[in-house]
Amino acid sequence: MTSCQSVKVVYKYVVSEYNCPKFPALERTINKDGSWTIPPDSVDELTEFYIKYSTLEAIIKHDKELFEKTKDATRIE
């Protein structure tokens, strides 16, 4: 007698590729008291970086929560 192998389910998780923003090279002037002065253009670049970084952070958090839910749902006990 020959029997068929039962179907084996294999789960594969695909990890997303994230486009990480690059920290901008800021123009700055170092003052005599050690403080910095940053021109408006560099402030704009820093703000744009912060927005992109915060958005990416939220996406990664969402993906992690989704992955954990999927992992828990497919766990066989």
Secondary structure by P-SEA (a helix, b strand, c coil): ccccccbbbbbbbbbbbbbcccccbbbbbbccccbbbbcaaaaaaaaaaaaaaaaaaaaaaaaaaaaaaaaaaaccc
